[in-house]
Amino acid sequence: MLRTSAYLASPEEAAHAYYDAFSHADTGAMMQAWAEDEDIVCVHPGAMPLVGFAAVRAAWQAVFANSPAMRVELQNELWHTSATMATQTVVEWIRFPQDTQARGGVAATNTFIRTLNGWRMLSHHGSPISAPQASASGAVLH
């Protein structure tokens, strides 16, 4: 399953490639941001985990077929990076052309690995943002 793609020199470049492909509804470009690994994992908000290159690709094709004009705005971006792995946590606000405001936020965690072909996404996990749940003691529950 060899692909020709740009060398992504940093995890930030890989994240930019991922979000650029998202905004352009481009499945080919989206999958170039991902690692060529059958253990990649993608969890869309409210969905079960998808494992493997073919499953992740099919899910993005379906997302783009149903909503080709999405725009993603990022907030609260935080990075933790080592020599071979990086984690990005971010809040994604999804917008459609007809919307005056975002349709709700997604708390996302993206993991990137350094490969021979540059940095690539290993996993994406998106969860819809809702009001925090508090316990009887007032502590926020996980």
Buried (B, 14 or more C-beta within 10 A) or exposed (E): EEEEBEEBEBBBBBBEBBBBBBBBBBBEBBBBBBBBBEEBBBBBBEEEEBBBBEBBBEBBBEBBEEEEEBBBEEEEEEBEBEEEBBBBBBBBBBBEEEEEEBEEBBBBBBBBBBBEBBBBBBBBBBBEBEEEEEEEEEEEEE
